[in-house]
Amino acid sequence: MFKATFTLLLALICAGFGNLMLSKGMQSVGPLHDFAPLALSHYFVDSVTNPWVITGIFLELAYFLLWLVVLSWADVSWALPMNAVEYVFVAILAKIYFGENIPFNRWAGIFLISVGILFLMKSFKPRPATEALAGGKENLDEQLT
C-alpha cells in the first residue's frame, strides 16, 4: 500500500501544481473571445508558448507517467477515486497562492471528499498476481473476451 499511495500522492502533487500553473498561464493569456480560425490559432500559440502553461504541461505529463505506475500496482476502482485528494490540495493552494474566495459550501464539499478519501484508504488491497496478468497480454486478452 505504501508505494502505491506514495506514488499517487507524488502524482497528485504534480497534477495540483500543474493545474495551478495552467490556470496562472491562461489568466495571463486572457479569455478566448473570437472563434475565427486565425484568432483561434493566435490564441492557442499564445497559450502553448506561455511559460506558466509550458510548466503546467510538464507537471501534468509527470502526473500521467506516475499515474501509469500507480495503475500497475493498484485497482483502478481504488486509484481513480483517490485522485480526489487533488481537489483538496488545489483548493488550499488556490486560497494561499491566488487568494481565491472559497465559500463555506465549497469547503463543506471538500470536507466530504476528504471523508470519502479516508474510507478509500481503508479499502486498499494489493492487486493479486493473477495468471492472466502474469501471463502477459495474450492471456489477459483471452480473459477479457
C-alpha positions as CSV (number, residue, x, y, z in Angstrom):
1,M,0.0,0.0,0.0
2,F,2.8,2.4,0.8
3,K,4.4,2.5,-2.6
4,A,1.0,2.9,-4.4
5,T,-0.1,5.6,-2.0
6,F,3.2,7.5,-2.0
7,T,3.4,7.4,-5.8
8,L,-0.2,8.5,-6.1
9,L,0.4,11.4,-3.7
10,L,3.5,12.4,-5.7
11,A,1.5,12.2,-8.9
12,L,-1.3,14.3,-7.4
13,I,1.2,17.0,-6.2
14,C,2.4,17.2,-9.8
15,A,-1.2,17.4,-11.1
16,G,-2.2,20.0,-8.5
17,F,0.7,22.3,-9.2
18,G,0.3,21.6,-12.9
19,N,-3.3,22.8,-12.7
20,L,-2.2,25.9,-10.8
21,M,0.4,26.7,-13.4
22,L,-2.1,26.2,-16.3
23,S,-4.6,28.4,-14.5
24,K,-2.0,31.2,-14.0
25,G,-0.8,30.9,-17.5
26,M,-4.3,31.1,-19.0
27,Q,-5.2,34.0,-16.8
28,S,-2.2,35.9,-18.2
29,V,-3.2,34.9,-21.8
30,G,-6.7,36.0,-21.2
31,P,-10.1,34.7,-22.2
32,L,-11.0,33.5,-25.7
33,H,-13.4,35.9,-27.4
34,D,-13.1,35.2,-31.1
35,F,-13.7,31.8,-32.6
36,A,-12.5,32.8,-36.1
37,P,-9.8,30.3,-37.3
38,L,-7.0,32.9,-37.4
39,A,-7.9,34.3,-33.9
40,L,-8.1,30.7,-32.6
41,S,-4.6,29.9,-33.9
42,H,-3.1,33.0,-32.4
43,Y,-4.8,32.3,-29.1
44,F,-3.5,28.7,-28.9
45,V,0.0,29.7,-30.0
46,D,0.0,32.4,-27.2
47,S,-1.3,29.7,-24.8
48,V,1.3,27.0,-25.5
49,T,4.2,29.4,-25.6
50,N,3.3,30.9,-22.2
51,P,6.0,29.8,-19.7
52,W,3.4,29.1,-17.0
53,V,1.4,26.9,-19.4
54,I,4.5,25.1,-20.5
55,T,5.4,24.4,-16.9
56,G,1.9,23.2,-16.2
57,I,2.0,20.8,-19.2
58,F,5.3,19.3,-18.0
59,L,3.9,18.8,-14.5
60,E,0.7,17.2,-16.0
61,L,3.0,14.9,-18.0
62,A,4.8,13.9,-14.9
63,Y,1.4,13.2,-13.3
64,F,0.4,11.0,-16.2
65,L,3.6,9.0,-16.1
66,L,3.3,8.4,-12.3
67,W,-0.4,7.6,-12.8
68,L,0.6,4.7,-15.1
69,V,2.9,3.3,-12.4
70,V,0.1,3.6,-9.8
71,L,-2.3,1.7,-12.1
72,S,0.3,-1.1,-12.4
73,W,0.1,-1.6,-8.6
74,A,-3.5,-0.8,-7.6
75,D,-7.0,-1.4,-8.7
76,V,-8.4,1.4,-10.7
77,S,-11.6,1.3,-8.5
78,W,-9.3,2.4,-5.7
79,A,-6.8,4.6,-7.5
80,L,-9.2,6.8,-9.6
81,P,-11.4,8.0,-6.7
82,M,-8.2,8.7,-4.7
83,N,-7.5,11.4,-7.3
84,A,-10.0,13.4,-5.3
85,V,-7.1,14.3,-3.0
86,E,-6.1,16.8,-5.7
87,Y,-9.4,18.7,-5.2
88,V,-8.5,19.3,-1.6
89,F,-4.9,20.1,-2.4
90,V,-5.7,22.6,-5.2
91,A,-8.4,24.4,-3.2
92,I,-5.9,25.0,-0.4
93,L,-3.2,26.1,-2.8
94,A,-5.6,28.3,-4.7
95,K,-6.6,30.1,-1.5
96,I,-2.9,30.5,-0.5
97,Y,-1.3,31.5,-3.8
98,F,-4.2,33.1,-5.7
99,G,-6.3,34.4,-2.8
100,E,-9.4,32.7,-4.2
101,N,-12.5,33.2,-2.2
102,I,-13.8,29.7,-1.3
103,P,-17.3,29.9,0.1
104,F,-18.5,27.7,3.0
105,N,-20.4,25.3,0.7
106,R,-17.3,24.6,-1.3
107,W,-15.3,23.9,1.9
108,A,-18.1,21.6,3.1
109,G,-17.9,19.7,-0.2
110,I,-14.1,19.5,0.2
111,F,-14.6,18.1,3.7
112,L,-17.0,15.4,2.4
113,I,-14.5,14.5,-0.3
114,S,-11.8,14.1,2.4
115,V,-14.1,11.8,4.4
116,G,-14.6,9.7,1.3
117,I,-10.8,9.5,0.8
118,L,-10.4,8.2,4.3
119,F,-12.9,5.3,3.5
120,L,-11.0,4.6,0.3
121,M,-7.6,4.4,2.2
122,K,-9.1,1.8,4.5
123,S,-10.3,-0.3,1.5
124,F,-6.9,-0.7,-0.3
125,K,-5.9,-4.2,-1.1
126,P,-2.8,-5.1,-3.2
127,R,-3.6,-6.4,-6.6
128,P,-3.3,-10.2,-6.7
129,A,-0.8,-11.6,-9.2
130,T,-3.4,-13.4,-11.4
131,E,-2.4,-15.9,-14.0
132,A,-3.8,-13.6,-16.7
133,L,-1.8,-10.7,-15.6
134,A,1.4,-12.7,-15.1
135,G,1.0,-14.5,-18.4
136,G,1.2,-11.3,-20.5
137,K,-1.1,-9.6,-22.9
138,E,-2.3,-12.7,-24.7
139,N,-3.7,-14.3,-21.5
140,L,-5.3,-11.0,-20.5
141,D,-6.9,-10.6,-23.9
142,E,-8.4,-14.1,-23.6
143,Q,-9.7,-13.4,-20.2
144,L,-11.4,-10.2,-21.3
145,T,-13.1,-11.7,-24.3
